Amino acid sequence: HQERQEISALMEAAQQGANLGDALDLLAEAVLNSVRAPGEAALYLEITVEAGRNPQVARLVEAADVAFCAGLMQLLEKARDQGEVPPSTRLE
């Protein structure tokens, strides 16, 4: 639950960016900072391994991935609507 709130807040901040480049910079910085923090990379690895064994953890990880991808898709659609991404670009 906390992970989804963090993703939601991050995506909301990214939506406020002046353009797609600013939004992607913000997302990349947040992701890199999270894995650079002491112990965080090991924690992500441990959670991924546990998700392979525990269906409940797998569902949580999948929900976080889905939320992140949905937010990223919204950013790309917004960029396409604003002409930053060519209209013919497939965003699937």
C-alpha positions in Angstrom: 0.0 0.0 0.0 2.8 2.4 0.9 4.6 1.6 -2.3 1.5 2.5 -4.4 1.1 5.8 -2.6 4.8 6.6 -3.3 4.4 5.7 -6.9 1.2 7.8 -7.1 3.0 10.8 -5.6 6.0 10.4 -7.9 3.8 10.2 -10.9 1.8 13.2 -9.8 5.1 15.2 -9.4 6.2 14.0 -12.9 2.9 15.1 -14.4 3.7 18.6 -13.2 6.9 18.7 -15.2 7.1 21.3 -18.0 7.7 18.6 -20.6 8.3 14.9 -21.1 12.1 15.3 -20.6 11.6 16.9 -17.2 9.2 14.2 -16.2 11.5 11.4 -17.3 14.4 13.1 -15.5 12.4 13.2 -12.3 11.4 9.5 -12.6 14.9 8.3 -13.4 16.4 10.3 -10.5 13.8 8.9 -8.1 14.4 5.3 -9.2 18.2 5.6 -9.2 18.2 7.3 -5.8 16.0 4.5 -4.4 18.4 1.8 -5.4 21.5 3.8 -4.4 20.4 4.0 -0.8 22.3 1.6 1.4 20.6 -1.7 1.5 17.8 -0.8 -0.9 19.2 -2.7 -3.9 19.5 -5.8 -1.7 16.0 -5.3 -0.4 14.6 -5.0 -3.9 16.4 -8.2 -4.9 15.1 -10.0 -1.7 11.5 -8.9 -2.5 11.8 -10.1 -6.1 13.0 -13.5 -4.9 10.3 -13.7 -2.3 7.7 -12.9 -5.0 8.8 -16.0 -6.8 8.0 -18.1 -3.8 5.0 -16.3 -2.2 1.9 -15.5 -4.4 0.8 -12.7 -2.0 4.1 -10.9 -2.4 4.0 -11.5 -6.1 0.6 -9.8 -6.2 2.0 -6.8 -4.3 5.0 -6.5 -6.7 2.7 -6.8 -9.7 0.4 -4.1 -8.4 3.3 -1.8 -7.9 4.6 -2.5 -11.4 1.2 -2.0 -12.9 0.8 1.4 -11.1 4.2 2.5 -12.3 3.5 1.5 -15.9 0.1 3.1 -15.9 1.6 6.4 -14.6 4.3 6.2 -17.3 1.7 5.6 -19.9 -0.2 8.7 -18.8 2.9 10.8 -19.1 3.6 9.5 -22.6 -0.1 10.1 -23.6 0.1 13.7 -22.2 3.4 14.2 -24.2 1.8 12.9 -27.3 -1.2 15.2 -26.8 1.1 18.1 -26.4 3.1 17.3 -29.5 6.3 16.1 -27.8 5.8 12.6 -29.1 4.7 12.0 -32.7 1.0 11.1 -32.9 1.8 7.9 -34.8 3.9 6.5 -31.9 2.4 3.3 -30.5 2.3 3.6 -26.7 1.5 0.0 -25.8 
